[in-house]
Amino acid sequence: METLVYCEDREAVKTKDLTWDRVVREVRTFGGLRGMAILDDLEKLSNAVGVTGREDEVRGLMKEMLEPHVDELKEDKLGNVIGVKHGRRAAPKIMLAAHMDEIGLLVKTVTKEGVLQFAKMGGIDDRVLVAQRVLVHTSEKPVPGVIGAKPPHIMKEEERKKVVEADKLFIDIGAADKKEAEGMGVKVGNPISFDIKAVRTGGDTVIGKAFDDRVGCAILVETMRRLGETDATVYAVGTIQEEVGLRGATIAAFQIYPDVGLAIDVTVAGGMPGVTEVEAPIKLRKGPSFTVADRGLIAHPKVLRMLIEVAEQAGIPYQLETGLPGATDAARIALTREGVPCGVISVPTRYIHTPSGLLSLSDVEKAVEITVAVIENVQKYF
């Protein structure tokens, strides 16, 4: 009955075009009221805009979502959001980090023809850019556009065989010339996001923008929501500018100087055509991944042991990963002052660093469960 009341309050049936039975079944499958809460948070966070260095909208959401569940909430000078749940004075301090920024673009020039040339913010494969719908965020309102290129009909044969590089692309906002484009509020430096909205698809999967790392942000919020009294003092940090050098985590970790650090992020999920087991061994619906080593971090042995033992004791499925060429906020947290033992909990996600990603809600739920369990047991290890 409680589940049905919650669905009525959220108008789930009316707004999401779901049958009553399906709503109840799906909510129960993903943790009852909790499952609906994290799905709602993920949708809001995914749809929000936060191109790296311009995380304002996401920052506002994170403050709003964290505030009811922490004892203290602040924003530092660079824009990290830090929520604190106080524990015992002698107990460990644990820092959870999830980055608020997303890959995107910035207006580089406005040409005389009225189209926009752009710079990439974060690692984006040029192959996924052509014909993407985007929003140019001016000081007045978002201006829709599409990423254009020379039409294939007039390309030479050798041109058609090559990937069109980003510096040969442009954004068409329908302006007749530079004056009209500028009259629409477009200026050099305007952030540009992909025009994608989160949607539910078959089974327990969701497709949406910026799951790297809005799913980590959603896990952060849900973890604080579920935490009761705890011995450890917990710092839930929404970090800025991860996609361009892990910058926010560097500053936040210096302020906090935790005893333990965990980055909550995404990782490449395999199990699709053309991708081998060696290239991407992590799979959807098999639980979160614990990083053994990546380009920026070799997980501290005590942290890795803690993650594995707590997961096994709680019966939470997990996967182990090593050799990924990327890095997370944990790489910078680990190097803070005299050093911080760190690890990474990742949600398997397909198509990261593209306009749309796909993930499994069951993996998200298990990531929350292990994060909560680790916090409740961290004093046994540190």
Summary of the structure (lengths in Angstrom):
residues: 382
radius of gyration: 21.5
end to end distance: 42.0
largest distance: 70.2
contacts: 1348
relative contact order: 0.16
helix: 37%
strand: 26%
